[in-house]
Amino acid sequence: MNVIINYEAVDHIYIVCGKTDLRKGIDGLAEIIRSDYDYDLFSSALFLFCGSSRDRFKALYWDADGFYLLYKRLENGVFQWPRTSKELK
């Protein structure tokens, strides 16, 4: 099975600033988006979350029939993840 996200169909990419508990799965991350940001989870948006160690992130994406939950862990180094929205470039 090949998992392919059509990135051309993504209208918005939202970065959730600060630290997120990456033990959360689809439902937990979706609840953060619903309760803290009031965004439409079923739009063509990609939501990015980073853990406290900043060497891994999760991405939540809805396509026509379900959610993708993507996980990336760096072998070396860390991401420069914004702690607040003021740090976004």
Buried (B, 14 or more C-beta within 10 A) or exposed (E): EEEEEEEEEEEEEBBBBBBBEBEBEBEBBBEBBEEEEEEEBEEBBBBBBBBEEBBBBBBBBBEEEEBBBEEEEEEEEEBEBBEEEEEEE
